[in-house]
Amino acid sequence: MANSRKSSFDLTEHVADALSPLLPADSSILLGLSGGVDSVVLLHLLQQLSLRCSWRLSALHVHHGISPQADVWAVFCADLCALYGVSLQVEHVDIAPLRSLGIEAAARKLRHAALAQQQVDFVALAHHLDDQAETLLLQLLRGAGVRGASAMPAIKYRTNAPTLLRPLLNIPRSILLEYAQQHNLQWVEDESNADDTYPRNFLRHRILPLLEQRFPTYRKTLLRSAQHFAEATELLDQLAQQDADGAISNNCLDIKQLRVLGIVRGKNLLRYFLTAQGAAIPDSTRLQEMLRQLCNARQDAQVCIDWQGWQMRRYRDHAYTMPALPPPIDFTVTWHGEAEILLPPPHGVLHFRNTIGQGISVAKLQLGIAKIRSRRGGENIRVNAARPQRDLKNLLQEHGMLPWQRDLLPLLFCDTDLVCVPGIAIASTYQAQPDEAGVVVIWRADLNTE
């Protein structure tokens, strides 16, 4: 039912003022629609503004399947969007593989992943001032640094993903409820919002009402604090960019440069490096231990630090980070002349390109059985007929191949002869002569190994 109390605050114009400078005409904007009051209000607002501003509006509902009412919510969102003439996509996700993160965190991760994959210019989310206050407090209670305490940005530009917009972030939830009542909007209620065993709900139902009695303006005050933390984060990023000049190149970090920075600036540069690689940021204790191992380990130490599905490795005074590599496996695959062979993960792909006067002699290969095999240790190859055989291990070290890539490197044999180490060497007796049919072998490692 409509609320008899009319607010002088015009929420429609507030959102128009926030979004109009950012969204040119004909921009595509997608709303993350849960069916709750916040996103229903934002849908109502954006539907009006899209007609006025010539934006192409659509919506996405992520179906987590957690609640018994999940199907009902999806139907509600579909009916609501049909009423407004807004295209809706329902994305079904499986939370089971991420349950170790906790239900809330897993659902949030899957939801953001689904939104990031959409082919639109902008994604709009209905987070409001109360959400921001709760997020800041939760981050502080988890011991977050200044980046975590920045809470949620109103605008977030992302590489290879739509820009995130939160046009309601400085609006209290009470204003949204008032708007919904004035416009007779309908929405669904998530029964889990009443369960105060979840940390956010515990704050919302037990702590914040008490806080409001003593500090009525706590929402705006905490918003200011989050903005201060965001400014501090920007300064730290600028310092890290200065420190990265000369310390980070070709996706690796110079340990000598890292070592001279000291602990505090060193950790700041490490965070910057990990973020640039798309890696998860470890907690403060793990980050400091990572810094210690990288800077203090002996020169020949095989440093490998694992966290949250990622690895940090050190080689020749440089640090590299990558998604955690599965162990190499022992395999043998016969080559019958295919142009491409997909090897068992994580060993990548071999490509074979026919040439003249380059690569491996096709005629010599046909004298035996050509096989692709994993490294097993002790291999030798004679690259120059006038010189002795070379130990493969030493040859790979001379070429600067990273140790974890050496373990994954496939080798081409003809019967028992090591013929080709892709990208490194071809045995002298198998090298194609001028005007002779040859084949060049190209190895592409799995993305996780690069």
N, C-alpha and C positions, 0 to 999 in steps of 0.2 A: 504494500500500500504506500501511497505517496507520503512523503514527510511534509508536514505543514510548515516547517521552518525553512525558509528560503535563504540560501547563502548568496552573498553579493559576489563571491568568487566565481569566475567563469572558467570552468575546467576546460571546456572546448578551446577557448582562446589561449589558455595557458599551453596546451599541447600544440596548438597551431604555431605559437610563437617559438616553441622549443624545436619543432621539426621543420618548419618552412624554410629556414636558412640552410638546412642540411640536405633536403630532398628536392632536387629539381623536378619539374614536371615530367611525367612518364617514368619516374623511378618505381622500381618494384620493391614493395615492402611486405614482409611476411610476419605475421603475429604468432607468437607462441601461445596457443590457446589451451588452457587446462580445463576451462569450464567453470572455474571459481570466479568469485565476484570481481577480483582485480582484472583478470584478463577479459572478462565479459564487458566490463566498463571500457577498457581500452579498445576492444573490438567496436563498440558502439561509437566511440570517439573517432577512431580511424576510418570507419565506414563513412561518416559524415565528411571528414577532411579529405578523404581520397576523391570524393566527388568534386569538392571545391578546388583541390590542388592538382587534379589529374594524376594521382598516384595509382599504381596497379597493386591492389591489396589482395593478399591471400592469407591463409592461416594453416598452421600445422598443429595437430594434436598428437602428442606422444603417448601411446598406450603401453604403460608399464606392466599391466596385468597383475599388479600387487593387490589392489582392492577388489573385493567381490563385485563392486559397483563399476569396475573399469569399463565394461561394455556399455553400461548405461550412460556413462560420461561421454563416451565416443559418439553415441547416438545423439545425445543432447547437443554436442558441438556441431555435428553434421546438420541437425535441424536448424540450429541457430544461424549457421553460415548460409544455409539455403534461404532462410528468411531474409537475410541481408544481401543475398546475391554475391556472396564471397566464396571463392574456391577454397575447399578444405582438403588437406591431405592428412590421413591418419597413419602414423608410423608405429608399427608394433616392434617393441624391443624386448630383449630377454635379459632380465636383471641377474639371473642365476650366476653367471661367471664372475660377477663383480660384487657378490654379496659380502666378501671379506672386507670391503670398504665401508660397510654399513648400508642400510637400505636407503637412507636419505642421500648419502654421497653417491652411491651407485646410480640411483635414479637421476640425480642432477648431472652426472657425467654422461649418461646415455642421452639425456635430453639435449644437452649442449652439443654433443656429437651429431645428433640428428639435425639440429638447427644449422650447424656449421656446414653441412653437406648440401644445403639448399641453394639452387641456382637463382639467387635474387640479389638485389643491391643492398638491402637492409633487412635486419631482423629486429623486431620490436618486442620487448619484454615488459611485463606489467609490474615490475618491482617498485615498491613505493617507500616512503620515508620510514615507516615502521620496519619494513624488511631491512633497510639499511642500518638502522639502529641495532636490530637483532644480530645482523651479520658482523658488525664491528665488535659487539660484546663477545660473540662466540669466538671470533678470531683472537681477541685479547685473552680469553680464557684458555685458548689452546696454545698461548705463548707465541703468537705470530709476530713477525717483525713488521717493519713499517709498510712493506708491500702488502702483507696480509691485512694490516690494519687500515689500509686505504679502502677496504670493503669493495663496493661495486661501483664502477665508473658509469656515468651517465652516457658516455659515448666510448666505444672501444673499437678501434680500427684493427683489423686482423689481416694477415697475409693469406691469400687464397681462400678467404671465407668472407661472408657478408659482414658489414659493419653492424655492431650491436648498438641498439638504442634503448635507453630506459627513460622515456619522457615523463614518467610519474615519480621519479626517484625523490623529488623534494616535496611530494604531496602526501600528507598523512592518510592512513587508511579510512579514517572517519569521513573525509571528504569524498572518497570513492563510494563508500556506503550511502552517503547522502545523495550522491549523483544517481546511483543505481535505484534508490527508492523514488526519487523524483521522476525518473524516466520509466518506472515500472519494469525494470529489467529482472529477468529470471536467471538463476545460476545454480550450480550444484555445490554441495558441501562435502569435502573430503573428511570422512569420519576419523582419519588418523590425525587430523589437526587438533583433536581433543585429547590425544594421548600424550600426557606430559612426561612420559619416559623418554621421548625424543628431546634432545637438548634445546632445540629451538622452541618447541612448545612449552618446555619448562620455563624458559625465560619469558615467553609471551603471556602465559597464564598465571605464573606465580611471582616472578621477580619484577617485571616491568610495571604492573599495576601498583605495586608498592613504591617503585621508583618514581612513578608519576605523581604520587601524593606529595612527595617531598621536592621533586624537581619537575614541575609541570611541562617545562620546555625541553626535557631531556632529548627528544628526538632531533630537534634542530641543533642542539649543542653537540650531540654525537655526530651529526652530519658535518658540522664544522671541523670536528676532530678528524674525521675521515678525510676531509679535503686537505687538512694540514699534513696528514700522513701521505696523501697522494703527492703533494708538492715535495715532501722530503724524498719520496721514492723517485721522483723525476730528477732531483739533484743527484741522488746516488747513481742513477742511470747515466747521467751526463759525466760523472766522475769515472764510471766504469768504461764509458766510450773512450775517454781520454787514455785510461790505462790499457785499453784493448789495442790502441794504436801501436803496432809493433809487437804486441804480445799474442794477438790472435790473427792467424792467416791460414788459408786452405783448410778451414774447419778444425784446426788444432791450436792448442794453447801452449805457448813457450813457458816451460817450467822456470827457467832462469829469470824471466821477467816477473813471473808470479812470485818467486821467492823474495825478491827485493821489496815487494809492496808491504810486507808485514801481514799480520793476521786479519785485521779488520778490512783493509782494502783488498787483501787477497780473497777473502770470502765474498766480498762484493763483486769482484771480477769473476769469480767462479760462478756465482748466481747468473751474472750477465751472460757468460759463456754457455751455461746450460740452457738458459732461456733461448738463446740464439739457435741452439741445436734442436729445440723443441722438446728438451728433456724435462722430466719431472724434477722439481726442486726438493732436495732432501731437507730434513729438519736441521736445526742449527747444530746439534751434536754430530750428526752424520757429516754435515758440510765441513765442520772443523776437522774431523778425522780424515776426510778426503783431502783437505789442504795439507794436513800433516804428512800423510802418506806420499802425496805427490812431491812435496818439497824435501822430505827427509829420507826417503828410501835411497838405498845405494844405487849407483849408476846402472848396474846390470839387473836390478830387481824387476820381476814381472808383476807390476802392480795392476790389480784388477779389483775394482770396488763395485759391488752390486747394490742396487736399491730400486725399489718400485718398478722392476722390469727393465731397468737401464744398467749400463756398465760404464765406468770410467777406467780407461787403461792408459798406462804410461809407456812410452818407447822413445829412447834417444832424446831425453829432455823435452819431450812434448807430450801433452795429454790429449786424449781422444775420447769422445763420448758417443755412445750408440745404444740402440735397443739391445737388450741382453741377447747374446748369441747362444743358440743351442749348440751342444757339442758336435764336433765333426763325426761322421760315420764312415765305416769301411765299405767301399762299393767297387764294383767292376761293371762297366757297361760296354758292350760291343758296338763299334761304329760301323754302320753299313752304308755310309755315304750321305746320311741325312744332312740338311743344311743347318739344323739346330737340334741340340739335345738338351732337354731339361734334366738336370742332375738331381739326385735326392737332396732335399733341403738339409742343411743350409748352403749347399755347394754351388748354387747358382745355375748358369746356363752357358753352354758352349755353342758358338756360332762358327760355321765353316764356310769360307768364301773362296770360290774358285778363282785362280789367277794364272798368269803365265810368267814363268821365270822368278817367282817369289814363293816363299813359304816352304811347305813340305812337298817333296816329289810324290805325285800321285802313283807313278809307276812303282816306286820303291815300297810304298804303303801296301800295294796290292800283292806284294810277295809274301805277306803274312796276314795274320789276323789283327786288325786294328782295335785296340781296346782303350777305354778311358778308365782310369783308376785313381782312387784316392791315394794321398801320400801315406807311406808306411814307415818311412825312415830308411836311411842308408842308400838312397838312390844316387846314381852318378850319371853324368852325361858328358860326352866329348863334343864340345862346341867347335873346336878348331882341330883339324886333322893333324896339324903339326905340333899340337900341345897335348899334355896328359888330360885324362878325364878330370872333370870337376865334381866335387861333392855338392850335391844340390843344396844342402843347408847353407854352405858358404856362399854359393852363387846367389841365393835369395837374399842373404844378408847384404851382399855387395850392392844389389839393386835396391836396397832400402825397403823391401816389401815388409809390411807390418806383420808382426808375428802371428796375430790371430787370422790374418788373411792367408799366410803360408799354410796354416793347418787346413784351410778350406780349398786350397789350390788343386784342381784336377790335373792329371798328367796323361799324356797320350803315348801309348806303347804300340809297337808292332811286334807281336809275339812277346819276347822277353826284353826287347830293346826299348829303352826310354828314348822316344823320338822327339817329343815336344813338351816344353814347359811353357804354357801359353803366356805370351807377352814378355817372356824372358829369353828363351833360347830354343834352337832347333839343332838336333844332333847333326854333325858335319856330314855323315854318310847319307842322310836323308834330305839334305837341303836341295831344293829344286835348282836345276841349272838354267842358264839363259835359254829362252824359247821352249822350256819344258813346262808341261801342265803341272801346276802346283795348287796347294790349298793353304790358306792362311787360317789359323785357329785363333779365335777371339773369345776370351772369358769375360763374362759379366757376373760378378758376384751378386748374391742376394742383396737387396737394399739394406738389410740389417748389418751387412759386413762392410759397407763403404764408409 
